[in-house]
Amino acid sequence: MSPTSSTPPWDVHRLPRAEGSVFLVTGANAGIGYFIAEQLSATGATVVLGSRNPERAEAAMTSIRSRVPGAEVRAIPLDLADLSSLSAVVESLEVNALDAVVHNAGVAFDDPPRRETGDGHELMFGTNHLGHFALTGRLMPLLSAAPAARVVTVGSFAAKSERLDLDDLHSRQDYRAQRTYGRSKLAQMYFGLELGRRLRTLGSSAESVVVHPGGALDSLTPSRPPVHVRSVGARLRTAPAALLVQGKHAGAWPAVRAVLDPATRGGQLWGPRFFGLRGTPRQEAVWSHLADTAVAARLWDASRNLTNVDPANLPG
């Protein structure tokens, strides 16, 4: 925002009210997704937690309600690795319109072996990217019914140094867990930006914003028992790291701003203010490789063929 704007500066601790809005957060039972849900619930909106694990979702809702009196939170089953199950998500939401979906859920593995979804997709690419790609398509009727819906895709700083191999999206030829994870997050970010372009071309009122949390460590994250418990020892050991990175509560800030701030626009990239690693959220330049629209279009076509869903095929 311009410094001469009459709009007050964004304050991560004083969020605008959003009563009557409905937000879906995938992977909201832990980590950054939990804090996105907690912070959004403080606005008066209804926040729906999409989770594979009912027990963890219940624990997350209990924690949110203990910190946000009167919080309107509920959970729905969501398994992004099972594409056939996603068509039921629309019905389980039990709403006529959806004001935002935050694509946060993801899986990561530190070591081999390579794994696949039931559909035969490499698990990290299939869950982190293809699952969200297909989910967006299923949700588009509800998003289109909202006056100004947001699709917020949570990428990763790990994607900045990666490049997609469009001929080996499933890492069958060369699987390395950390690189495959980074590429799956890069694919998500390409998707979010390409979705924004296609929605603008179609004249849709929905907008797609891409964010990343910077460096977000468990050891710098405040406790939310039983969802997350930070030991004193862990806090002390990693205290110097707070000069460069932050906790997952702060990693949630760019996504929360992308949902709530009317100044954010489709096609933008938001991340932490200081070196893209820590601090309050700000818009940053789209990374040079993410600006390659030819790669984004090829990935879109491949993803549509793999999922049999086109998120830009708007209703009506």
Wavefront OBJ file of the C-alpha trace (Angstrom):
o trace
v 0.000 0.000 0.000
v 1.101 3.541 -0.673
v 2.362 5.448 2.395
v -0.081 8.222 1.486
v -3.052 5.839 1.582
v -5.756 6.530 4.123
v -5.909 2.796 4.839
v -4.254 2.079 8.198
v -1.085 -0.047 8.136
v -1.643 -3.780 8.330
v -1.375 -5.017 11.908
v -0.965 -8.774 12.336
v -2.315 -8.452 15.872
v -5.412 -6.377 14.967
v -7.105 -8.168 12.097
v -10.232 -6.841 10.384
v -13.548 -8.429 11.240
v -14.972 -11.027 8.863
v -18.300 -12.112 10.346
v -20.398 -14.025 7.862
v -17.390 -15.236 5.880
v -16.459 -18.905 5.525
v -12.823 -19.944 5.134
v -11.452 -23.436 4.485
v -7.872 -24.184 5.582
v -6.309 -27.447 4.451
v -3.955 -29.149 6.867
v -5.210 -26.962 9.701
v -4.667 -29.441 12.519
v -0.943 -28.633 12.989
v 1.915 -26.340 12.090
v 1.362 -23.210 10.046
v -2.119 -24.362 9.045
v -3.182 -24.450 12.683
v -2.074 -20.854 13.240
v -3.749 -19.701 10.023
v -6.988 -21.207 11.329
v -6.532 -19.758 14.825
v -5.845 -16.255 13.521
v -8.704 -16.321 11.016
v -11.114 -17.551 13.678
v -10.377 -14.415 15.725
v -12.050 -12.328 12.984
v -15.507 -13.778 13.633
v -15.486 -15.830 10.434
v -16.439 -19.494 10.281
v -13.230 -21.467 9.793
v -13.364 -25.015 8.464
v -10.404 -27.256 9.194
v -9.674 -29.765 6.429
v -7.801 -32.717 7.895
v -7.079 -36.390 7.289
v -7.008 -37.087 11.022
v -10.254 -36.527 12.987
v -8.535 -36.776 16.381
v -5.947 -34.142 15.519
v -8.614 -31.910 14.022
v -10.611 -32.169 17.241
v -7.544 -31.271 19.294
v -6.906 -28.254 17.056
v -10.495 -27.047 17.428
v -10.313 -27.439 21.195
v -7.129 -25.379 21.279
v -8.597 -22.637 19.074
v -11.752 -22.406 21.174
v -9.670 -22.102 24.347
v -7.840 -19.101 22.905
v -10.606 -17.485 20.844
v -13.842 -17.236 22.835
v -16.840 -17.879 20.632
v -14.719 -19.177 17.755
v -16.787 -20.666 14.932
v -14.682 -23.632 13.909
v -15.517 -27.049 12.559
v -13.718 -29.818 10.716
v -14.277 -31.876 7.593
v -12.421 -34.965 6.372
v -9.937 -34.114 3.638
v -7.387 -36.451 2.068
v -5.606 -34.689 -0.780
v -3.811 -37.886 -1.759
v -7.141 -39.483 -2.695
v -8.461 -37.551 -5.678
v -11.678 -39.561 -5.839
v -12.642 -38.357 -2.356
v -12.468 -34.643 -3.158
v -15.849 -34.379 -4.842
v -17.435 -34.997 -1.430
v -15.733 -31.952 0.082
v -18.212 -29.516 -1.466
v -21.153 -31.311 0.123
v -19.421 -31.693 3.487
v -18.891 -27.928 3.716
v -22.689 -27.427 3.778
v -22.463 -23.824 2.563
v -23.746 -21.956 -0.469
v -20.568 -19.919 -0.927
v -16.938 -20.111 0.163
v -15.047 -16.863 0.732
v -11.551 -18.334 0.760
v -9.608 -21.554 0.667
v -6.053 -21.675 1.991
v -4.038 -24.436 0.348
v -1.658 -25.200 3.182
v -1.629 -28.979 3.684
v 1.364 -30.940 2.550
v 3.541 -33.952 3.132
v 7.324 -34.036 3.280
v 9.860 -36.791 3.752
v 13.447 -36.383 4.882
v 14.650 -39.639 3.376
v 13.742 -42.140 0.645
v 12.002 -44.384 -0.297
v 9.789 -42.873 -2.931
v 6.060 -43.403 -2.327
v 2.949 -43.120 -4.458
v -0.690 -42.226 -3.966
v -3.408 -44.697 -4.825
v -3.655 -42.982 -8.217
v 0.000 -43.730 -8.957
v 1.329 -40.200 -8.410
v 4.498 -39.528 -6.441
v 3.148 -38.799 -2.966
v 4.500 -35.296 -2.362
v 3.686 -34.027 -5.859
v 0.346 -35.856 -5.816
v -0.692 -34.470 -2.434
v 0.852 -31.018 -2.289
v 0.146 -29.993 -5.865
v -2.294 -32.291 -7.641
v -4.558 -32.619 -4.599
v -4.897 -28.854 -4.256
v -5.264 -28.414 -8.019
v -8.193 -30.855 -8.080
v -9.686 -29.504 -4.844
v -9.793 -26.009 -6.328
v -11.750 -27.316 -9.273
v -14.261 -29.011 -7.000
v -14.627 -25.867 -4.887
v -14.908 -23.396 -7.754
v -18.737 -23.329 -7.791
v -18.692 -22.265 -4.129
v -15.848 -19.801 -4.655
v -17.627 -18.285 -7.656
v -20.752 -17.826 -5.543
v -18.883 -15.566 -3.091
v -18.598 -11.857 -3.929
v -14.777 -11.736 -3.893
v -13.314 -15.133 -3.043
v -9.621 -15.794 -2.492
v -7.636 -18.888 -3.354
v -4.464 -18.655 -1.261
v -1.671 -21.084 -2.052
v 1.029 -21.545 0.575
v 4.322 -22.210 -1.151
v 7.759 -22.525 0.378
v 11.073 -20.710 0.399
v 12.500 -24.146 -0.437
v 11.010 -23.744 -3.921
v 13.130 -20.693 -4.705
v 16.196 -22.743 -5.598
v 14.302 -25.495 -7.443
v 13.274 -25.906 -11.069
v 10.560 -28.201 -12.413
v 11.363 -31.164 -14.622
v 8.201 -31.253 -16.691
v 9.241 -34.597 -18.156
v 9.588 -36.197 -14.724
v 6.902 -34.625 -12.532
v 6.582 -37.856 -10.538
v 10.332 -38.133 -9.873
v 10.477 -41.618 -11.342
v 13.850 -41.064 -12.974
v 15.628 -39.163 -10.216
v 14.004 -39.101 -6.775
v 15.618 -37.122 -3.970
v 13.229 -36.415 -1.127
v 14.134 -32.820 -0.314
v 14.338 -31.796 -3.941
v 11.067 -33.545 -4.764
v 9.409 -31.709 -1.883
v 10.764 -28.364 -3.075
v 9.539 -29.073 -6.590
v 6.080 -30.025 -5.316
v 5.852 -26.661 -3.560
v 7.171 -24.913 -6.661
v 4.421 -26.605 -8.675
v 1.868 -25.274 -6.196
v 3.194 -21.750 -6.627
v 3.144 -22.001 -10.426
v -0.441 -23.199 -10.123
v -1.502 -20.317 -7.887
v -0.064 -17.723 -10.257
v -1.457 -19.402 -13.380
v -4.870 -19.704 -11.738
v -4.771 -15.961 -11.092
v -4.044 -15.264 -14.751
v -6.851 -17.534 -15.954
v -9.384 -16.120 -13.506
v -8.566 -12.582 -14.667
v -8.947 -13.601 -18.308
v -12.350 -15.081 -17.516
v -13.448 -11.982 -15.621
v -13.979 -13.934 -12.415
v -14.486 -12.108 -9.125
v -12.318 -14.760 -7.428
v -8.597 -14.068 -7.101
v -5.596 -16.300 -6.549
v -2.732 -15.171 -4.310
v 0.520 -17.034 -3.599
v 2.320 -16.744 -0.261
v 5.226 -18.352 1.538
v 6.006 -18.450 5.268
v 9.742 -17.808 5.102
v 11.743 -19.683 7.707
v 9.338 -21.097 10.305
v 10.651 -23.380 13.056
v 8.775 -25.437 15.647
v 11.298 -24.389 18.278
v 10.344 -20.715 17.825
v 6.617 -21.445 17.829
v 4.544 -20.730 20.952
v 2.975 -23.737 22.609
v -0.562 -24.775 21.780
v -1.007 -28.004 23.743
v -1.740 -30.651 22.715
v -1.273 -29.458 19.119
v 2.246 -28.182 19.768
v 4.346 -28.066 22.920
v 7.618 -26.135 22.942
v 10.139 -27.132 25.578
v 12.249 -24.555 27.403
v 15.372 -26.320 26.215
v 14.362 -26.124 22.568
v 13.532 -22.450 22.928
v 16.886 -21.636 24.482
v 18.884 -23.692 21.983
v 17.353 -21.967 19.001
v 17.020 -18.447 20.425
v 19.855 -17.094 18.217
v 17.994 -18.355 15.128
v 15.228 -15.843 15.871
v 17.480 -13.188 14.337
v 16.993 -14.843 10.936
v 13.813 -16.935 11.082
v 10.603 -17.135 13.092
v 7.946 -19.424 14.518
v 5.047 -20.965 12.660
v 2.605 -18.488 14.195
v 4.440 -15.764 12.250
v 4.753 -18.005 9.209
v 0.950 -17.886 9.050
v 0.839 -14.093 8.668
v 1.250 -13.853 4.862
v -1.594 -16.319 4.254
v -3.882 -14.568 6.723
v -3.218 -11.224 5.077
v -3.864 -12.709 1.626
v -7.284 -13.867 2.827
v -8.323 -10.700 4.637
v -6.613 -7.654 3.157
v -8.567 -6.111 0.262
v -5.286 -4.574 -0.924
v -3.920 -7.986 -1.941
v -4.574 -8.929 -5.544
v -4.541 -12.005 -7.686
v -1.143 -12.851 -9.150
v 0.777 -11.390 -6.233
v 3.406 -13.121 -4.085
v 3.534 -12.329 -0.359
v 6.128 -13.353 2.189
v 7.934 -12.143 5.329
v 9.403 -8.653 5.227
v 13.063 -9.306 6.098
v 14.979 -11.222 3.432
v 11.866 -13.301 2.798
v 12.603 -15.215 6.000
v 11.027 -13.399 8.931
v 8.861 -10.456 9.866
v 5.468 -9.060 9.009
v 4.006 -9.840 5.567
v 4.739 -7.776 2.494
v 4.330 -8.150 -1.237
v 7.506 -9.227 -2.970
v 8.528 -9.539 -6.589
v 7.508 -12.809 -8.211
v 10.604 -14.983 -8.403
v 12.119 -14.945 -11.873
v 11.512 -18.621 -12.641
v 7.920 -18.374 -11.381
v 7.310 -15.662 -13.967
v 7.781 -18.215 -16.782
v 4.226 -18.475 -18.080
v 5.141 -21.179 -20.595
v 6.206 -23.538 -17.800
v 3.084 -22.653 -15.835
v 0.838 -23.400 -18.808
v 2.517 -26.749 -19.488
v 2.202 -27.704 -15.829
v -1.474 -26.701 -15.892
v -2.156 -28.925 -18.889
v -0.299 -31.849 -17.313
v -2.145 -31.398 -14.014
v -5.515 -31.224 -15.758
v -4.750 -34.452 -17.587
v -3.598 -36.194 -14.408
v -6.623 -35.155 -12.343
v -9.374 -34.846 -14.964
v -10.244 -31.489 -13.369
v -9.870 -27.945 -14.713
v -10.043 -25.339 -11.894
v -10.613 -22.539 -14.413
v -13.696 -24.209 -15.889
v -16.060 -21.857 -14.110
v -19.727 -22.660 -13.515
v -22.277 -20.974 -15.709
l 1 2 3 4 5 6 7 8 9 10 11 12 13 14 15 16 17 18 19 20 21 22 23 24 25 26 27 28 29 30 31 32 33 34 35 36 37 38 39 40 41 42 43 44 45 46 47 48 49 50 51 52 53 54 55 56 57 58 59 60 61 62 63 64 65 66 67 68 69 70 71 72 73 74 75 76 77 78 79 80 81 82 83 84 85 86 87 88 89 90 91 92 93 94 95 96 97 98 99 100 101 102 103 104 105 106 107 108 109 110 111 112 113 114 115 116 117 118 119 120 121 122 123 124 125 126 127 128 129 130 131 132 133 134 135 136 137 138 139 140 141 142 143 144 145 146 147 148 149 150 151 152 153 154 155 156 157 158 159 160 161 162 163 164 165 166 167 168 169 170 171 172 173 174 175 176 177 178 179 180 181 182 183 184 185 186 187 188 189 190 191 192 193 194 195 196 197 198 199 200 201 202 203 204 205 206 207 208 209 210 211 212 213 214 215 216 217 218 219 220 221 222 223 224 225 226 227 228 229 230 231 232 233 234 235 236 237 238 239 240 241 242 243 244 245 246 247 248 249 250 251 252 253 254 255 256 257 258 259 260 261 262 263 264 265 266 267 268 269 270 271 272 273 274 275 276 277 278 279 280 281 282 283 284 285 286 287 288 289 290 291 292 293 294 295 296 297 298 299 300 301 302 303 304 305 306 307 308 309 310 311 312 313 314 315 316
